[in-house]
C-alpha cells in the first residue's frame, strides 16, 4: 500500500502516521456493519465505488453494441434483464444485473489525450497549470466522512487519481498496491500483552518528554498517541481481510480486479465513503477484440458480482457505483484491428444511491458516429454524481483565491432519478 501524500511503500507505521494525521477516533464494537452504522448514522449514509477503466474502453464492444454493422466488429450483442437494453455478449453476468444499473450512451467530452482525459473524468475540469482541482473522491471524502471515523475515507486501488490538497491530507487517496496484502504487517492488537506493554512503555517515555513542557504541545502528543492506539484496536480493520469471505464468494469475483471489487464492498460496508478501483489495458489501438474479450471477462466477474452482492446486502440504495474511463474508442476499426481515441460520443454506467436501474440515456446513430438524442456533458455527469451522493453540485471551494463549483454549471440527468 502507498499513501499518495508520501513516498515509498506504506506499512503499519506509515498507515498509522497517515491516519493519525487525519484525526481518527476510538475503537468500536464487534460488527463491521454495526460499526459503520454507528459512525455514519448522523451523516448522509452514502458511499461511492468508482470502477476506472484505464486506457479508454470501447463503448461499441461493451455497452453500445452495433450488431450487423461493420463498426460493430467481431462481438455479438445479447439481451439483458432491462427491457430494450443490449450489451456485449462477453458481459453475461452484467446483462443479468442490468435492471440495477443504467447506461449513459451519449457522453461527449473534448479531451482525447490520456492524462488530460483522466483528469477531466476525475474532477470535471480540464487541467490548468497551478490549479489542483479536487477529484470526486476527495470531495466525497470531505463531504461524507466524519472526523472520528477510524479508517481512510478515500481508498484507491490501481487507479491514477489526481491529487488536490484543498481539503487536507485526510482526504487524499490512500492507495492499496497489493490486493493480497492490503496493509502489510498491520494487525489489530486488541487485548494482546505485547500491545499493552508497548503502550505502557510509550506512556513512560511521555513522562520524560513532558518535563518542562506544557500546553498545546503536550495535548497534541497525547491526542496523537491515543488516536494511533485506537486505530490499531478498532475491529474495522477486519474489513481489509479478504480471508474472512467464503471461498465460493471469492471465486465468483474472479482474479485481482474481482478481489478489489470484493474488498471495495467490504470497505463500503465498513463505512468508507469512497473507493476507486482500476482495470487497466483498454488502450486498444491494436488487437482490440482479443484484449477487450479478456478484459470483459474480468470486468463481468468483478462488477457483476459486486452489483449482485450490493443488492442482496441492501447496500446499493446507499452506494453509488460508477463505471468510466477517460474516453471511448472510434467506431472505425483501424488497419491493426484496433480502435483509436474517441470523445465525440461514448458510454458510462451508473447504479445505486437513487439512480434508477434499467434505463438507457441518450442514443448514438447506427454506426456510433454521432449522438442522435440527449447529449450529456461532463458537467452534467458530475452534477448527477453529486446529487446521487446527496452533495450540492453548486457548492464551492476556494482554490488559489478562486471559487470553484463542485460541478461547473452542470445539470443532473433527471431521467435517472
N, C-alpha and C positions, 0 to 999 in steps of 0.2 A: 504494500500500500504506500502511496505517496500523498503528501499534503501539498496542494498547489501553491501554498504560501511559503514553502521552504524546500530546500534542495535535498535530494537523496531519498532513500527508502524510508518508509515510515514503519517503525517498530513500536513496541509497547511504550517506550519513553517518549517518542515523538508524538504518538497518539495522545498520550496524557497531556503533554505540553500544549498541543493544539486545542484540546477540549477545555483545559483549564483556562486558557486564554480567552475562550469564548464565554465563560461563565456558566459552568454546568452545576447541577444540583445534587440532591441527596438520593440515596438508594430508595428503591421502591419494592413492591410486593412480588409475589411469585409468578404471576401470569403475564406474559408479554402483551396479550390483548388487553388485559385489565390495566396494565401499566400505561399502555398507550391511551386508553380511555381516561385514566386518572389525570394524565398530563396534558391532554388536549381537549378535555370536555368543556373548558371555559373559553376556547377559541374556535375559529371556523374549522370544523373537522374535515379538512380537505388535504389531499396529497396529490402528487403528480409523478408519474413514471414516463420518462421520455425515452423512446427507442430510437436511437440515432443511427441512420444508415449511411455511414461514411463513404464518400465517393460519388454519391448521386445515383439513386436507384432508378431503374427503368419502370416508368409507370405503365407502359404498354405490356410489360411482361409480369406485372403484379396485379394492380388494381384497376387498370383501364384497358383491358384487352380489346383487340380489334380483330376478331375471328374472321377468316376469309379474305382479309386484306393483305397486300404484300408487306405493309408495315408491321403486321401482326406477328411475323416471324414464325418460329417453329412451334410455339406453345398453343395448346387448345384452351378454351375458356370453359368454366364449369359454373353451374347454378349454385346459389348459396341459400342459407336459411332466411335471407331477406328478399322479399319479393322484388323481382326485376333486377337485382344486383348480380353481376357476374364477376369472377376473378380468375386468375391463372389456375390452371389445372394442378400446379405444384403447391397450392395453398389449401389443401382439403380440410385441415383442421380449422383454419381460419374461416373457410366457407361455412362450416357448421356454426361458428360463433358470430356470423355476420349480423344477426339480429341484435347483437350487443354493441356494435360499432357502426360508425358512419364514415363514408368516403367524401372527401372534397377533391373532385377531379379537375377543378378549374383554377387552381392556384397559379398566379402569374407573378414572376419576380424579374429582377433585372441584373442579377449578379451571377455571371457564368464562370467565374474563377472559384476554385475550391475554397480557398481561405476566406475570400470575401463572402461567398455564399454561406459558408459555415457561420460566419459572424452574423450575417443578416438573419439567418434562421434560428439563431440563439437569442438575439437581442431585439429584433425588429428594426434595427438601424443598420445602414451601410457603414462600414468602418470609416472613421475620421481620425486622423492622427492627433494624439493628445487627449482624446475624449473616450475613456473606457466605459462605454455604455454597459449597464448591468444586464447580464443574461437572465433569462426567465427563471433559472434555478436559483440564482442569488436573490431575486425579488421574492420568489415563493418562500425561500428560507427565511427571509426577513419578515415577511407578512404573516406566515403561518406558524412559525415556531414561537416558543416562549423561552425566557432566559434560563429557567430551571430544568429544561429538557436535557437529559444527560448524554445523548448520542449526537454525532454530527447531524446537522439538519439539511445538508446538501451533499449527497454522495454520488460520485461519478465512477463508472467502470468502462474503461477502454473508449472514452469519448473525449474529443478535443474541445473542451469548454473554454470560451473566452473568460478572462479574469477581470474583475472590477472590484476595487476595494471600497466602493462607495458606501456600503453598509457595514464595513468592518470585517476582520478576519473570520469571525464566527460564520459568515455567510459565503465564504469562498468554498469552492468544491473540494471535498475530501476524497481522494482518488484511491480506489482499490485496483491494484495491478494483477494480483493473483487470486482468482476466484476460489482456488483450493486452499488458500491460507490468507483470508481477508485481512486479519490483523495479527501478524507474526508475534508469537511469544506473549500475547496478551490473554491472560486468563483471570477471571474474577477470583479474588482471594477471600471470598466470604467465609468467615469462621476459621480460617487457617491460622495455625500458631505462627507460621512464618510471617504472614501479613501483620499480625498483631505485634510481633516483636519488632518488625521494621517500623511500624507506626510509633511504638514507644521510643525507639532509637531516634526517630525524627523529632519527637517532642523534646527529648533530652538535648538534642543539638539546638533546638529552637531557644531553649532557656539561655544557652551561652550566647546565641546570636542576639537575643533581645536585650542583653545587658547594655545599658547606655543608650538604648533606642526606644522611642516612644511614638505614639500617634499612628497616622495612616500607614506608615511603612510596615509596622508590626501587624496591623489589622489586615493589610493586603496579604501578608505572608501566611497568616492563619487561614484566611479565606482560600488562598491558593492550595494550601496543604489539605484542607478539608474537602475541597472540590475534587482533587485528584483521588483521595481515598474513597469518596462517594462514587466516583466513576468506576473505579476498579471493583467496587462492591455491587453495582447495580445488575440485577438479573437481566436487564435489557440487552446486555452483551450477548446473550444466547441467540439473539436474532441473527448474528453473523455465523452461527454454527449450522451448516447445511447437513451435518450428520444427524441432526435431530429430525430430519424429514424421512418418511418411509422410503425405502428403496424404489418402490413402484412409482412414487411421485417424482423422484429424481430422474428415473429412467424416462418417464413421459416427457420431461422437459428437454431431454437431449443433451448435447455437448456443452461446451463452455458458454456459448451465448445463452442457451436454455438455463444453465445453472445460474447465470447472472440474473435472468428473469425470475427464477425461483428466489434468489436472495433479495431481489427487489420487492417481491411480495412479502417476504418475512420482515424486511425493513419498514415497509409501509404499515404492515400490521403492528409493528412496534412503535409507530408514531413518527417515523422520519418523513418530513414534508416533501422532499424532492429527491428522486433517484434517476440518474441518467445512465443508459446502457448503450454501448456502441457495438454495431456489427459492421465491420469494415469490408471493403473489397468490391464495392458497387461501381467503381470507375471502369466500366466495361467497354473501352474503346475497341477492344478486340476480343474475339471468342465470347461474345456476350451471353449466348444462350446456355452454354455449359456452366459458366460462372453463376449466372442467375439461378439455374436449376439447383446448384449446390447451396447457394445462399438461401434460396427459398425453403429448402428442406430444414435448415437451421432455424430460419425465421418462423416457419409454420409450427415446429415443435415447441419453441420457446414462447412465442407470442400467443399461439393458440392455447397452450396450457395455462399461461398467465391469465388470460381472459376467463377461461373456464374456472380457475381457482378463485379469482376475484368475485365472480358471480356466485359461486357456491358458498363462499365465506361472507357474502353480503358486504363486500368491500368496494365493489365497483361504483356504487352510488356515491361514495365519498372519495373516490380515487379517479383522477383524470389520467387517461393513458393516451399518449401521443406517439405516432409513427411518422418520421420525417427524415429527409436528407437535405443536402444543400441545394439541389435542383433535380430535374429529371433527365431523361435521355431522349435523343432525337427519334422521331418516327422513322426516318430513313435508316437503313442498315448499310453501314459503310463497307468498303472492299475488304475489310478484315473480319467481316461477320460480327461487327460491333456496333455500338451506338455511342454518339458523342454527347456533349453537354447540351441541355435544353432547358430554358427558363420560361418559355412562352406559355406553356400550359402543362401542368403536372399535378401529382396527387399527394395528399397527406391523409392520415387516418386519425380519427378522434373517437374516444369512448369514455363513458363514465362521467361522474360528477355533474349530472344534469344533462349531459349530451344524449339526445335521443338516438337509439340504435336503429340500424337497418335503413338508413337514409343515404341518398346519393345527391350531393350538392354539386351543381354545375355539370356541363356536358361538353366534350370535345367533338369535333367533326369526325367523319367516317375514317379518316386517316390520322387523327390525333394532331393535326397541324394547327388548328385554330380552336378557340373557345366559342361554342355555339350559344351558350347562355350562362348566366350567373358567374362572371369573373370574380375571383376572390383575391384581394390584395394581401400582402404580407401583414399590413397593419390590421386588417380585418381578422386574420388568423390569430394574431396576438391578442386582440381585443376579445375574441372568443375564448381563448385560453384563460385570460384573467377573469372573465365573467364566470366561467365554469368553476374557477377556484375561489369565487367569492371576493375577488380583489377588484377594486375600481380601476378600469383601464385608463381613466382620465387622471388618476393620481400622479403626482410629480415628485421627482427628487432633484436635488441641486448637484450639477456636475460642472466643475470649472466655472462656477458663477452663473450657469445657465439652468433654467428649469426645464426638465426633460420629462415628458409623459411616459408612463409605463408602455402604452400603446399609442403611437403617434397618429392621432386623428383617425383611428380605426373604429369600425362598427362591428359589433358581434354578429355572427351569422345567425340570424333569427330563426331560420328553419331548423336549426339543430337543437333548439330549446323548446 
